[in-house]
């Protein structure tokens, strides 16, 4: 099982979404903390450029999670819409 590391930027993004009525049940499904590939509907993929070596997956249609798996740690960096993050 991966150790969960919530960055301050992720926590701020998460709190903001919760205030706007975000249903975090899908996020809990993604954060199973296992080193297994996510199902295809999450559109998980590696990021490029300044975001390398992070990954991104789609929690909902326009809610993205930016994260990194490093050794036995799951690092959650950002959560929000594409326009907010990039």
PDB file with SEQRES, HELIX, SHEET and CRYST1 records, atoms N, CA, C and O in Angstrom:
SEQRES   1 A   86  UNK UNK UNK UNK UNK UNK UNK UNK UNK UNK UNK UNK UNK          
SEQRES   2 A   86  UNK UNK UNK UNK UNK UNK UNK UNK UNK UNK UNK UNK UNK          
SEQRES   3 A   86  UNK UNK UNK UNK UNK UNK UNK UNK UNK UNK UNK UNK UNK          
SEQRES   4 A   86  UNK UNK UNK UNK UNK UNK UNK UNK UNK UNK UNK UNK UNK          
SEQRES   5 A   86  UNK UNK UNK UNK UNK UNK UNK UNK UNK UNK UNK UNK UNK          
SEQRES   6 A   86  UNK UNK UNK UNK UNK UNK UNK UNK UNK UNK UNK UNK UNK          
SEQRES   7 A   86  UNK UNK UNK UNK UNK UNK UNK UNK                              
HELIX    1 AA1 UNK A    8  UNK A   19  1                                  12    
HELIX    2 AA2 UNK A   25  UNK A   30  1                                   6    
HELIX    3 AA3 UNK A   40  UNK A   42  5                                   3    
HELIX    4 AA4 UNK A   49  UNK A   51  5                                   3    
HELIX    5 AA5 UNK A   82  UNK A   85  1                                   4    
SHEET    1 AA1 4 UNK A   3  UNK A   6  0                                        
SHEET    2 AA1 4 UNK A  73  UNK A  80  1                                        
SHEET    3 AA1 4 UNK A  63  UNK A  70 -1                                        
SHEET    4 AA1 4 UNK A  55  UNK A  60 -1                                        
CRYST1    1.000    1.000    1.000  90.00  90.00  90.00 P 1           1          
ATOM      1  N   UNK A   1       0.843  -1.178   0.000  1.00  0.00           N  
ATOM      2  CA  UNK A   1       0.000   0.000   0.000  1.00  0.00           C  
ATOM      3  C   UNK A   1       0.892   1.246   0.000  1.00  0.00           C  
ATOM      4  O   UNK A   1       1.909   1.301   0.692  1.00  0.00           O  
ATOM      5  N   UNK A   2       0.493   2.226  -0.779  1.00  0.00           N  
ATOM      6  CA  UNK A   2       1.254   3.469  -0.891  1.00  0.00           C  
ATOM      7  C   UNK A   2       0.920   4.435   0.253  1.00  0.00           C  
ATOM      8  O   UNK A   2      -0.230   4.546   0.679  1.00  0.00           O  
ATOM      9  N   UNK A   3       1.938   5.116   0.728  1.00  0.00           N  
ATOM     10  CA  UNK A   3       1.750   6.158   1.742  1.00  0.00           C  
ATOM     11  C   UNK A   3       1.229   7.409   1.036  1.00  0.00           C  
ATOM     12  O   UNK A   3       1.768   7.809   0.004  1.00  0.00           O  
ATOM     13  N   UNK A   4       0.201   8.016   1.580  1.00  0.00           N  
ATOM     14  CA  UNK A   4      -0.427   9.188   0.969  1.00  0.00           C  
ATOM     15  C   UNK A   4       0.255  10.470   1.445  1.00  0.00           C  
ATOM     16  O   UNK A   4       0.432  10.682   2.644  1.00  0.00           O  
ATOM     17  N   UNK A   5       0.638  11.326   0.484  1.00  0.00           N  
ATOM     18  CA  UNK A   5       1.283  12.608   0.772  1.00  0.00           C  
ATOM     19  C   UNK A   5       0.468  13.700   0.080  1.00  0.00           C  
ATOM     20  O   UNK A   5       0.525  13.843  -1.141  1.00  0.00           O  
ATOM     21  N   UNK A   6      -0.281  14.461   0.857  1.00  0.00           N  
ATOM     22  CA  UNK A   6      -1.112  15.540   0.320  1.00  0.00           C  
ATOM     23  C   UNK A   6      -0.331  16.847   0.383  1.00  0.00           C  
ATOM     24  O   UNK A   6      -0.034  17.345   1.469  1.00  0.00           O  
ATOM     25  N   UNK A   7      -0.001  17.397  -0.768  1.00  0.00           N  
ATOM     26  CA  UNK A   7       0.695  18.680  -0.811  1.00  0.00           C  
ATOM     27  C   UNK A   7      -0.287  19.797  -0.447  1.00  0.00           C  
ATOM     28  O   UNK A   7      -1.496  19.644  -0.617  1.00  0.00           O  
ATOM     29  N   UNK A   8       0.230  20.904   0.048  1.00  0.00           N  
ATOM     30  CA  UNK A   8      -0.611  22.034   0.449  1.00  0.00           C  
ATOM     31  C   UNK A   8      -1.456  22.538  -0.720  1.00  0.00           C  
ATOM     32  O   UNK A   8      -2.615  22.908  -0.535  1.00  0.00           O  
ATOM     33  N   UNK A   9      -0.881  22.553  -1.913  1.00  0.00           N  
ATOM     34  CA  UNK A   9      -1.620  23.013  -3.096  1.00  0.00           C  
ATOM     35  C   UNK A   9      -2.818  22.109  -3.382  1.00  0.00           C  
ATOM     36  O   UNK A   9      -3.881  22.594  -3.768  1.00  0.00           O  
ATOM     37  N   UNK A  10      -2.649  20.791  -3.194  1.00  0.00           N  
ATOM     38  CA  UNK A  10      -3.759  19.856  -3.382  1.00  0.00           C  
ATOM     39  C   UNK A  10      -4.840  20.122  -2.339  1.00  0.00           C  
ATOM     40  O   UNK A  10      -6.023  20.182  -2.672  1.00  0.00           O  
ATOM     41  N   UNK A  11      -4.441  20.281  -1.087  1.00  0.00           N  
ATOM     42  CA  UNK A  11      -5.414  20.482  -0.015  1.00  0.00           C  
ATOM     43  C   UNK A  11      -6.243  21.743  -0.243  1.00  0.00           C  
ATOM     44  O   UNK A  11      -7.451  21.739  -0.003  1.00  0.00           O  
ATOM     45  N   UNK A  12      -5.612  22.818  -0.703  1.00  0.00           N  
ATOM     46  CA  UNK A  12      -6.340  24.056  -1.011  1.00  0.00           C  
ATOM     47  C   UNK A  12      -7.327  23.832  -2.152  1.00  0.00           C  
ATOM     48  O   UNK A  12      -8.475  24.274  -2.087  1.00  0.00           O  
ATOM     49  N   UNK A  13      -6.869  23.137  -3.203  1.00  0.00           N  
ATOM     50  CA  UNK A  13      -7.746  22.835  -4.338  1.00  0.00           C  
ATOM     51  C   UNK A  13      -8.941  21.995  -3.890  1.00  0.00           C  
ATOM     52  O   UNK A  13     -10.078  22.263  -4.276  1.00  0.00           O  
ATOM     53  N   UNK A  14      -8.672  20.980  -3.075  1.00  0.00           N  
ATOM     54  CA  UNK A  14      -9.710  20.070  -2.592  1.00  0.00           C  
ATOM     55  C   UNK A  14     -10.740  20.821  -1.748  1.00  0.00           C  
ATOM     56  O   UNK A  14     -11.944  20.662  -1.946  1.00  0.00           O  
ATOM     57  N   UNK A  15     -10.266  21.632  -0.816  1.00  0.00           N  
ATOM     58  CA  UNK A  15     -11.181  22.402   0.038  1.00  0.00           C  
ATOM     59  C   UNK A  15     -12.061  23.339  -0.791  1.00  0.00           C  
ATOM     60  O   UNK A  15     -13.252  23.481  -0.514  1.00  0.00           O  
ATOM     61  N   UNK A  16     -11.481  23.972  -1.799  1.00  0.00           N  
ATOM     62  CA  UNK A  16     -12.236  24.874  -2.676  1.00  0.00           C  
ATOM     63  C   UNK A  16     -13.337  24.112  -3.419  1.00  0.00           C  
ATOM     64  O   UNK A  16     -14.466  24.590  -3.525  1.00  0.00           O  
ATOM     65  N   UNK A  17     -13.001  22.924  -3.933  1.00  0.00           N  
ATOM     66  CA  UNK A  17     -13.999  22.120  -4.642  1.00  0.00           C  
ATOM     67  C   UNK A  17     -15.113  21.665  -3.705  1.00  0.00           C  
ATOM     68  O   UNK A  17     -16.283  21.669  -4.087  1.00  0.00           O  
ATOM     69  N   UNK A  18     -14.759  21.271  -2.478  1.00  0.00           N  
ATOM     70  CA  UNK A  18     -15.777  20.848  -1.513  1.00  0.00           C  
ATOM     71  C   UNK A  18     -16.757  21.978  -1.211  1.00  0.00           C  
ATOM     72  O   UNK A  18     -17.960  21.744  -1.097  1.00  0.00           O  
ATOM     73  N   UNK A  19     -16.248  23.195  -1.083  1.00  0.00           N  
ATOM     74  CA  UNK A  19     -17.125  24.346  -0.835  1.00  0.00           C  
ATOM     75  C   UNK A  19     -18.099  24.577  -1.988  1.00  0.00           C  
ATOM     76  O   UNK A  19     -19.178  25.139  -1.801  1.00  0.00           O  
ATOM     77  N   UNK A  20     -17.702  24.133  -3.187  1.00  0.00           N  
ATOM     78  CA  UNK A  20     -18.554  24.288  -4.368  1.00  0.00           C  
ATOM     79  C   UNK A  20     -19.389  23.045  -4.652  1.00  0.00           C  
ATOM     80  O   UNK A  20     -19.942  22.909  -5.743  1.00  0.00           O  
ATOM     81  N   UNK A  21     -19.487  22.124  -3.671  1.00  0.00           N  
ATOM     82  CA  UNK A  21     -20.359  20.968  -3.809  1.00  0.00           C  
ATOM     83  C   UNK A  21     -19.742  19.755  -4.481  1.00  0.00           C  
ATOM     84  O   UNK A  21     -20.473  18.880  -4.944  1.00  0.00           O  
ATOM     85  N   UNK A  22     -18.429  19.676  -4.550  1.00  0.00           N  
ATOM     86  CA  UNK A  22     -17.738  18.546  -5.172  1.00  0.00           C  
ATOM     87  C   UNK A  22     -18.033  17.251  -4.421  1.00  0.00           C  
ATOM     88  O   UNK A  22     -17.926  17.198  -3.196  1.00  0.00           O  
ATOM     89  N   UNK A  23     -18.407  16.202  -5.166  1.00  0.00           N  
ATOM     90  CA  UNK A  23     -18.635  14.870  -4.608  1.00  0.00           C  
ATOM     91  C   UNK A  23     -17.307  14.120  -4.663  1.00  0.00           C  
ATOM     92  O   UNK A  23     -16.851  13.744  -5.743  1.00  0.00           O  
ATOM     93  N   UNK A  24     -16.689  13.901  -3.513  1.00  0.00           N  
ATOM     94  CA  UNK A  24     -15.354  13.303  -3.482  1.00  0.00           C  
ATOM     95  C   UNK A  24     -15.345  11.780  -3.558  1.00  0.00           C  
ATOM     96  O   UNK A  24     -14.282  11.175  -3.415  1.00  0.00           O  
ATOM     97  N   UNK A  25     -16.494  11.140  -3.778  1.00  0.00           N  
ATOM     98  CA  UNK A  25     -16.536   9.677  -3.823  1.00  0.00           C  
ATOM     99  C   UNK A  25     -15.702   9.111  -4.971  1.00  0.00           C  
ATOM    100  O   UNK A  25     -15.079   8.061  -4.812  1.00  0.00           O  
ATOM    101  N   UNK A  26     -15.675   9.779  -6.117  1.00  0.00           N  
ATOM    102  CA  UNK A  26     -14.870   9.309  -7.248  1.00  0.00           C  
ATOM    103  C   UNK A  26     -13.390   9.454  -6.928  1.00  0.00           C  
ATOM    104  O   UNK A  26     -12.586   8.597  -7.296  1.00  0.00           O  
ATOM    105  N   UNK A  27     -13.032  10.521  -6.252  1.00  0.00           N  
ATOM    106  CA  UNK A  27     -11.637  10.728  -5.869  1.00  0.00           C  
ATOM    107  C   UNK A  27     -11.167   9.601  -4.956  1.00  0.00           C  
ATOM    108  O   UNK A  27     -10.040   9.122  -5.088  1.00  0.00           O  
ATOM    109  N   UNK A  28     -12.018   9.179  -4.041  1.00  0.00           N  
ATOM    110  CA  UNK A  28     -11.668   8.077  -3.140  1.00  0.00           C  
ATOM    111  C   UNK A  28     -11.425   6.791  -3.920  1.00  0.00           C  
ATOM    112  O   UNK A  28     -10.579   5.983  -3.537  1.00  0.00           O  
ATOM    113  N   UNK A  29     -12.160   6.597  -5.007  1.00  0.00           N  
ATOM    114  CA  UNK A  29     -11.974   5.415  -5.848  1.00  0.00           C  
ATOM    115  C   UNK A  29     -10.600   5.437  -6.512  1.00  0.00           C  
ATOM    116  O   UNK A  29      -9.952   4.397  -6.631  1.00  0.00           O  
ATOM    117  N   UNK A  30     -10.158   6.602  -6.939  1.00  0.00           N  
ATOM    118  CA  UNK A  30      -8.856   6.744  -7.595  1.00  0.00           C  
ATOM    119  C   UNK A  30      -7.726   6.531  -6.593  1.00  0.00           C  
ATOM    120  O   UNK A  30      -6.700   5.934  -6.918  1.00  0.00           O  
ATOM    121  N   UNK A  31      -7.923   7.021  -5.381  1.00  0.00           N  
ATOM    122  CA  UNK A  31      -6.862   6.963  -4.376  1.00  0.00           C  
ATOM    123  C   UNK A  31      -6.967   5.665  -3.573  1.00  0.00           C  
ATOM    124  O   UNK A  31      -7.105   5.693  -2.350  1.00  0.00           O  
ATOM    125  N   UNK A  32      -6.903   4.551  -4.256  1.00  0.00           N  
ATOM    126  CA  UNK A  32      -6.902   3.263  -3.569  1.00  0.00           C  
ATOM    127  C   UNK A  32      -5.529   2.957  -2.995  1.00  0.00           C  
ATOM    128  O   UNK A  32      -5.366   2.029  -2.203  1.00  0.00           O  
ATOM    129  N   UNK A  33      -4.545   3.747  -3.402  1.00  0.00           N  
ATOM    130  CA  UNK A  33      -3.188   3.656  -2.908  1.00  0.00           C  
ATOM    131  C   UNK A  33      -2.533   2.312  -3.212  1.00  0.00           C  
ATOM    132  O   UNK A  33      -1.791   1.773  -2.390  1.00  0.00           O  
ATOM    133  N   UNK A  34      -2.808   1.787  -4.377  1.00  0.00           N  
ATOM    134  CA  UNK A  34      -2.145   0.572  -4.839  1.00  0.00           C  
ATOM    135  C   UNK A  34      -1.392   0.910  -6.112  1.00  0.00           C  
ATOM    136  O   UNK A  34      -1.760   1.835  -6.836  1.00  0.00           O  
ATOM    137  N   UNK A  35      -0.356   0.170  -6.376  1.00  0.00           N  
ATOM    138  CA  UNK A  35       0.420   0.393  -7.601  1.00  0.00           C  
ATOM    139  C   UNK A  35      -0.203  -0.397  -8.750  1.00  0.00           C  
ATOM    140  O   UNK A  35       0.425  -1.294  -9.312  1.00  0.00           O  
ATOM    141  N   UNK A  36      -1.423  -0.059  -9.086  1.00  0.00           N  
ATOM    142  CA  UNK A  36      -2.134  -0.705 -10.185  1.00  0.00           C  
ATOM    143  C   UNK A  36      -2.613   0.375 -11.145  1.00  0.00           C  
ATOM    144  O   UNK A  36      -2.950   1.479 -10.718  1.00  0.00           O  
ATOM    145  N   UNK A  37      -2.646   0.065 -12.450  1.00  0.00           N  
ATOM    146  CA  UNK A  37      -3.141   1.055 -13.421  1.00  0.00           C  
ATOM    147  C   UNK A  37      -4.605   1.413 -13.150  1.00  0.00           C  
ATOM    148  O   UNK A  37      -5.398   0.577 -12.716  1.00  0.00           O  
ATOM    149  N   UNK A  38      -4.936   2.663 -13.414  1.00  0.00           N  
ATOM    150  CA  UNK A  38      -6.325   3.107 -13.267  1.00  0.00           C  
ATOM    151  C   UNK A  38      -7.146   2.607 -14.451  1.00  0.00           C  
ATOM    152  O   UNK A  38      -6.600   2.414 -15.537  1.00  0.00           O  
ATOM    153  N   UNK A  39      -8.440   2.397 -14.263  1.00  0.00           N  
ATOM    154  CA  UNK A  39      -9.302   2.000 -15.378  1.00  0.00           C  
ATOM    155  C   UNK A  39      -9.295   3.067 -16.482  1.00  0.00           C  
ATOM    156  O   UNK A  39      -9.106   4.248 -16.191  1.00  0.00           O  
ATOM    157  N   UNK A  40      -9.499   2.665 -17.746  1.00  0.00           N  
ATOM    158  CA  UNK A  40      -9.457   3.596 -18.886  1.00  0.00           C  
ATOM    159  C   UNK A  40     -10.319   4.851 -18.767  1.00  0.00           C  
ATOM    160  O   UNK A  40      -9.894   5.898 -19.254  1.00  0.00           O  
ATOM    161  N   UNK A  41     -11.507   4.815 -18.150  1.00  0.00           N  
ATOM    162  CA  UNK A  41     -12.307   6.053 -18.080  1.00  0.00           C  
ATOM    163  C   UNK A  41     -11.604   7.215 -17.373  1.00  0.00           C  
ATOM    164  O   UNK A  41     -11.981   8.370 -17.573  1.00  0.00           O  
ATOM    165  N   UNK A  42     -10.599   6.930 -16.557  1.00  0.00           N  
ATOM    166  CA  UNK A  42      -9.883   7.995 -15.851  1.00  0.00           C  
ATOM    167  C   UNK A  42      -8.842   8.685 -16.729  1.00  0.00           C  
ATOM    168  O   UNK A  42      -8.278   9.703 -16.329  1.00  0.00           O  
ATOM    169  N   UNK A  43      -8.580   8.146 -17.915  1.00  0.00           N  
ATOM    170  CA  UNK A  43      -7.657   8.752 -18.895  1.00  0.00           C  
ATOM    171  C   UNK A  43      -6.318   9.132 -18.258  1.00  0.00           C  
ATOM    172  O   UNK A  43      -5.807  10.232 -18.470  1.00  0.00           O  
ATOM    173  N   UNK A  44      -5.770   8.223 -17.490  1.00  0.00           N  
ATOM    174  CA  UNK A  44      -4.495   8.445 -16.811  1.00  0.00           C  
ATOM    175  C   UNK A  44      -3.358   8.532 -17.820  1.00  0.00           C  
ATOM    176  O   UNK A  44      -3.249   7.692 -18.712  1.00  0.00           O  
ATOM    177  N   UNK A  45      -2.504   9.557 -17.677  1.00  0.00           N  
ATOM    178  CA  UNK A  45      -1.372   9.693 -18.594  1.00  0.00           C  
ATOM    179  C   UNK A  45      -0.262  10.536 -17.970  1.00  0.00           C  
ATOM    180  O   UNK A  45      -0.491  11.333 -17.060  1.00  0.00           O  
ATOM    181  N   UNK A  46       0.943  10.331 -18.490  1.00  0.00           N  
ATOM    182  CA  UNK A  46       2.105  11.088 -18.032  1.00  0.00           C  
ATOM    183  C   UNK A  46       2.040  12.504 -18.584  1.00  0.00           C  
ATOM    184  O   UNK A  46       1.530  12.733 -19.681  1.00  0.00           O  
ATOM    185  N   UNK A  47       2.557  13.445 -17.818  1.00  0.00           N  
ATOM    186  CA  UNK A  47       2.631  14.836 -18.261  1.00  0.00           C  
ATOM    187  C   UNK A  47       4.012  15.122 -18.838  1.00  0.00           C  
ATOM    188  O   UNK A  47       4.969  14.389 -18.587  1.00  0.00           O  
ATOM    189  N   UNK A  48       4.101  16.194 -19.611  1.00  0.00           N  
ATOM    190  CA  UNK A  48       5.353  16.547 -20.286  1.00  0.00           C  
ATOM    191  C   UNK A  48       5.818  17.932 -19.852  1.00  0.00           C  
ATOM    192  O   UNK A  48       5.124  18.645 -19.127  1.00  0.00           O  
ATOM    193  N   UNK A  49       6.999  18.286 -20.312  1.00  0.00           N  
ATOM    194  CA  UNK A  49       7.537  19.621 -20.053  1.00  0.00           C  
ATOM    195  C   UNK A  49       7.836  19.841 -18.586  1.00  0.00           C  
ATOM    196  O   UNK A  49       8.433  18.990 -17.927  1.00  0.00           O  
ATOM    197  N   UNK A  50       7.410  21.007 -18.069  1.00  0.00           N  
ATOM    198  CA  UNK A  50       7.709  21.341 -16.678  1.00  0.00           C  
ATOM    199  C   UNK A  50       6.976  20.435 -15.690  1.00  0.00           C  
ATOM    200  O   UNK A  50       7.334  20.386 -14.513  1.00  0.00           O  
ATOM    201  N   UNK A  51       5.959  19.721 -16.158  1.00  0.00           N  
ATOM    202  CA  UNK A  51       5.175  18.837 -15.296  1.00  0.00           C  
ATOM    203  C   UNK A  51       5.752  17.420 -15.222  1.00  0.00           C  
ATOM    204  O   UNK A  51       5.281  16.601 -14.433  1.00  0.00           O  
ATOM    205  N   UNK A  52       6.757  17.132 -16.031  1.00  0.00           N  
ATOM    206  CA  UNK A  52       7.371  15.817 -15.990  1.00  0.00           C  
ATOM    207  C   UNK A  52       8.033  15.670 -14.634  1.00  0.00           C  
ATOM    208  O   UNK A  52       8.710  16.626 -14.255  1.00  0.00           O  
ATOM    209  N   UNK A  53       7.936  14.644 -13.878  1.00  0.00           N  
ATOM    210  CA  UNK A  53       7.460  13.284 -14.101  1.00  0.00           C  
ATOM    211  C   UNK A  53       6.053  13.020 -13.556  1.00  0.00           C  
ATOM    212  O   UNK A  53       5.698  11.866 -13.315  1.00  0.00           O  
ATOM    213  N   UNK A  54       5.245  14.074 -13.359  1.00  0.00           N  
ATOM    214  CA  UNK A  54       3.903  13.893 -12.804  1.00  0.00           C  
ATOM    215  C   UNK A  54       2.964  13.225 -13.803  1.00  0.00           C  
ATOM    216  O   UNK A  54       3.230  13.164 -15.003  1.00  0.00           O  
ATOM    217  N   UNK A  55       1.861  12.729 -13.261  1.00  0.00           N  
ATOM    218  CA  UNK A  55       0.811  12.116 -14.071  1.00  0.00           C  
ATOM    219  C   UNK A  55      -0.481  12.889 -13.828  1.00  0.00           C  
ATOM    220  O   UNK A  55      -0.603  13.632 -12.854  1.00  0.00           O  
ATOM    221  N   UNK A  56      -1.440  12.703 -14.728  1.00  0.00           N  
ATOM    222  CA  UNK A  56      -2.743  13.360 -14.610  1.00  0.00           C  
ATOM    223  C   UNK A  56      -3.818  12.333 -14.911  1.00  0.00           C  
ATOM    224  O   UNK A  56      -3.660  11.501 -15.805  1.00  0.00           O  
ATOM    225  N   UNK A  57      -4.909  12.392 -14.165  1.00  0.00           N  
ATOM    226  CA  UNK A  57      -6.069  11.562 -14.482  1.00  0.00           C  
ATOM    227  C   UNK A  57      -7.322  12.412 -14.321  1.00  0.00           C  
ATOM    228  O   UNK A  57      -7.330  13.407 -13.596  1.00  0.00           O  
ATOM    229  N   UNK A  58      -8.372  12.001 -15.008  1.00  0.00           N  
ATOM    230  CA  UNK A  58      -9.639  12.735 -14.999  1.00  0.00           C  
ATOM    231  C   UNK A  58     -10.555  12.139 -13.932  1.00  0.00           C  
ATOM    232  O   UNK A  58     -11.002  10.998 -14.047  1.00  0.00           O  
ATOM    233  N   UNK A  59     -10.822  12.919 -12.903  1.00  0.00           N  
ATOM    234  CA  UNK A  59     -11.721  12.490 -11.835  1.00  0.00           C  
ATOM    235  C   UNK A  59     -13.165  12.601 -12.313  1.00  0.00           C  
ATOM    236  O   UNK A  59     -13.972  11.696 -12.105  1.00  0.00           O  
ATOM    237  N   UNK A  60     -13.471  13.705 -12.947  1.00  0.00           N  
ATOM    238  CA  UNK A  60     -14.759  13.941 -13.599  1.00  0.00           C  
ATOM    239  C   UNK A  60     -14.442  14.586 -14.937  1.00  0.00           C  
ATOM    240  O   UNK A  60     -13.269  14.735 -15.279  1.00  0.00           O  
ATOM    241  N   UNK A  61     -15.436  14.965 -15.689  1.00  0.00           N  
ATOM    242  CA  UNK A  61     -15.222  15.488 -17.034  1.00  0.00           C  
ATOM    243  C   UNK A  61     -14.151  16.571 -17.072  1.00  0.00           C  
ATOM    244  O   UNK A  61     -13.228  16.487 -17.882  1.00  0.00           O  
ATOM    245  N   UNK A  62     -14.250  17.587 -16.214  1.00  0.00           N  
ATOM    246  CA  UNK A  62     -13.239  18.642 -16.208  1.00  0.00           C  
ATOM    247  C   UNK A  62     -12.644  18.849 -14.816  1.00  0.00           C  
ATOM    248  O   UNK A  62     -12.332  19.975 -14.428  1.00  0.00           O  
ATOM    249  N   UNK A  63     -12.489  17.766 -14.074  1.00  0.00           N  
ATOM    250  CA  UNK A  63     -11.777  17.809 -12.797  1.00  0.00           C  
ATOM    251  C   UNK A  63     -10.604  16.845 -12.919  1.00  0.00           C  
ATOM    252  O   UNK A  63     -10.780  15.635 -13.059  1.00  0.00           O  
ATOM    253  N   UNK A  64      -9.402  17.415 -12.862  1.00  0.00           N  
ATOM    254  CA  UNK A  64      -8.183  16.645 -13.070  1.00  0.00           C  
ATOM    255  C   UNK A  64      -7.401  16.524 -11.768  1.00  0.00           C  
ATOM    256  O   UNK A  64      -7.414  17.426 -10.931  1.00  0.00           O  
ATOM    257  N   UNK A  65      -6.721  15.393 -11.616  1.00  0.00           N  
ATOM    258  CA  UNK A  65      -5.834  15.159 -10.484  1.00  0.00           C  
ATOM    259  C   UNK A  65      -4.415  15.034 -11.013  1.00  0.00           C  
ATOM    260  O   UNK A  65      -4.145  14.205 -11.881  1.00  0.00           O  
ATOM    261  N   UNK A  66      -3.510  15.849 -10.497  1.00  0.00           N  
ATOM    262  CA  UNK A  66      -2.093  15.764 -10.847  1.00  0.00           C  
ATOM    263  C   UNK A  66      -1.398  15.081  -9.674  1.00  0.00           C  
ATOM    264  O   UNK A  66      -1.506  15.523  -8.530  1.00  0.00           O  
ATOM    265  N   UNK A  67      -0.684  13.997  -9.975  1.00  0.00           N  
ATOM    266  CA  UNK A  67      -0.093  13.192  -8.913  1.00  0.00           C  
ATOM    267  C   UNK A  67       1.215  12.565  -9.363  1.00  0.00           C  
ATOM    268  O   UNK A  67       1.589  12.643 -10.533  1.00  0.00           O  
ATOM    269  N   UNK A  68       1.901  11.946  -8.420  1.00  0.00           N  
ATOM    270  CA  UNK A  68       3.157  11.255  -8.692  1.00  0.00           C  
ATOM    271  C   UNK A  68       3.257  10.061  -7.756  1.00  0.00           C  
ATOM    272  O   UNK A  68       2.991  10.175  -6.559  1.00  0.00           O  
ATOM    273  N   UNK A  69       3.641   8.920  -8.304  1.00  0.00           N  
ATOM    274  CA  UNK A  69       3.961   7.760  -7.480  1.00  0.00           C  
ATOM    275  C   UNK A  69       5.478   7.668  -7.447  1.00  0.00           C  
ATOM    276  O   UNK A  69       6.127   7.495  -8.478  1.00  0.00           O  
ATOM    277  N   UNK A  70       6.030   7.786  -6.247  1.00  0.00           N  
ATOM    278  CA  UNK A  70       7.486   7.749  -6.082  1.00  0.00           C  
ATOM    279  C   UNK A  70       7.804   6.750  -4.978  1.00  0.00           C  
ATOM    280  O   UNK A  70       7.430   6.942  -3.821  1.00  0.00           O  
ATOM    281  N   UNK A  71       8.497   5.684  -5.352  1.00  0.00           N  
ATOM    282  CA  UNK A  71       8.797   4.592  -4.426  1.00  0.00           C  
ATOM    283  C   UNK A  71       7.481   4.071  -3.846  1.00  0.00           C  
ATOM    284  O   UNK A  71       6.640   3.568  -4.591  1.00  0.00           O  
ATOM    285  N   UNK A  72       7.292   4.181  -2.543  1.00  0.00           N  
ATOM    286  CA  UNK A  72       6.058   3.707  -1.908  1.00  0.00           C  
ATOM    287  C   UNK A  72       5.181   4.862  -1.443  1.00  0.00           C  
ATOM    288  O   UNK A  72       4.490   4.759  -0.429  1.00  0.00           O  
ATOM    289  N   UNK A  73       5.216   5.958  -2.188  1.00  0.00           N  
ATOM    290  CA  UNK A  73       4.483   7.161  -1.809  1.00  0.00           C  
ATOM    291  C   UNK A  73       3.616   7.645  -2.972  1.00  0.00           C  
ATOM    292  O   UNK A  73       4.067   7.691  -4.116  1.00  0.00           O  
ATOM    293  N   UNK A  74       2.367   8.006  -2.668  1.00  0.00           N  
ATOM    294  CA  UNK A  74       1.455   8.619  -3.631  1.00  0.00           C  
ATOM    295  C   UNK A  74       1.358  10.099  -3.272  1.00  0.00           C  
ATOM    296  O   UNK A  74       0.784  10.462  -2.246  1.00  0.00           O  
ATOM    297  N   UNK A  75       1.927  10.950  -4.132  1.00  0.00           N  
ATOM    298  CA  UNK A  75       1.972  12.389  -3.890  1.00  0.00           C  
ATOM    299  C   UNK A  75       0.865  13.057  -4.697  1.00  0.00           C  
ATOM    300  O   UNK A  75       0.866  12.985  -5.926  1.00  0.00           O  
ATOM    301  N   UNK A  76      -0.074  13.705  -4.021  1.00  0.00           N  
ATOM    302  CA  UNK A  76      -1.169  14.417  -4.684  1.00  0.00           C  
ATOM    303  C   UNK A  76      -0.800  15.893  -4.715  1.00  0.00           C  
ATOM    304  O   UNK A  76      -0.671  16.535  -3.673  1.00  0.00           O  
ATOM    305  N   UNK A  77      -0.631  16.430  -5.936  1.00  0.00           N  
ATOM    306  CA  UNK A  77      -0.125  17.788  -6.091  1.00  0.00           C  
ATOM    307  C   UNK A  77      -1.215  18.822  -6.345  1.00  0.00           C  
ATOM    308  O   UNK A  77      -1.245  19.853  -5.672  1.00  0.00           O  
ATOM    309  N   UNK A  78      -2.108  18.576  -7.295  1.00  0.00           N  
ATOM    310  CA  UNK A  78      -3.141  19.553  -7.667  1.00  0.00           C  
ATOM    311  C   UNK A  78      -4.440  18.830  -7.996  1.00  0.00           C  
ATOM    312  O   UNK A  78      -4.438  17.646  -8.331  1.00  0.00           O  
ATOM    313  N   UNK A  79      -5.552  19.561  -7.896  1.00  0.00           N  
ATOM    314  CA  UNK A  79      -6.878  19.055  -8.216  1.00  0.00           C  
ATOM    315  C   UNK A  79      -7.710  20.224  -8.709  1.00  0.00           C  
ATOM    316  O   UNK A  79      -7.870  21.213  -7.994  1.00  0.00           O  
ATOM    317  N   UNK A  80      -8.245  20.128  -9.929  1.00  0.00           N  
ATOM    318  CA  UNK A  80      -9.068  21.216 -10.445  1.00  0.00           C  
ATOM    319  C   UNK A  80      -9.329  21.083 -11.925  1.00  0.00           C  
ATOM    320  O   UNK A  80      -8.996  20.068 -12.536  1.00  0.00           O  
ATOM    321  N   UNK A  81      -9.925  22.105 -12.500  1.00  0.00           N  
ATOM    322  CA  UNK A  81     -10.231  22.087 -13.931  1.00  0.00           C  
ATOM    323  C   UNK A  81      -8.952  22.303 -14.733  1.00  0.00           C  
ATOM    324  O   UNK A  81      -7.943  22.770 -14.204  1.00  0.00           O  
ATOM    325  N   UNK A  82      -9.008  21.961 -16.000  1.00  0.00           N  
ATOM    326  CA  UNK A  82      -7.842  22.109 -16.871  1.00  0.00           C  
ATOM    327  C   UNK A  82      -7.395  23.570 -16.913  1.00  0.00           C  
ATOM    328  O   UNK A  82      -6.199  23.857 -16.853  1.00  0.00           O  
ATOM    329  N   UNK A  83      -8.349  24.489 -17.015  1.00  0.00           N  
ATOM    330  CA  UNK A  83      -7.989  25.912 -17.099  1.00  0.00           C  
ATOM    331  C   UNK A  83      -7.373  26.431 -15.795  1.00  0.00           C  
ATOM    332  O   UNK A  83      -6.556  27.350 -15.831  1.00  0.00           O  
ATOM    333  N   UNK A  84      -7.745  25.866 -14.663  1.00  0.00           N  
ATOM    334  CA  UNK A  84      -7.166  26.278 -13.382  1.00  0.00           C  
ATOM    335  C   UNK A  84      -5.742  25.751 -13.201  1.00  0.00           C  
ATOM    336  O   UNK A  84      -4.895  26.420 -12.607  1.00  0.00           O  
ATOM    337  N   UNK A  85      -5.489  24.559 -13.712  1.00  0.00           N  
ATOM    338  CA  UNK A  85      -4.205  23.903 -13.478  1.00  0.00           C  
ATOM    339  C   UNK A  85      -3.149  24.244 -14.509  1.00  0.00           C  
ATOM    340  O   UNK A  85      -1.963  24.332 -14.192  1.00  0.00           O  
ATOM    341  N   UNK A  86      -3.588  24.439 -15.753  1.00  0.00           N  
ATOM    342  CA  UNK A  86      -2.613  24.647 -16.827  1.00  0.00           C  
ATOM    343  C   UNK A  86      -2.913  25.949 -17.485  1.00  0.00           C  
ATOM    344  O   UNK A  86      -2.220  26.341 -18.424  1.00  0.00           O  
TER     345      UNK A  86                                                      
END                                                                             
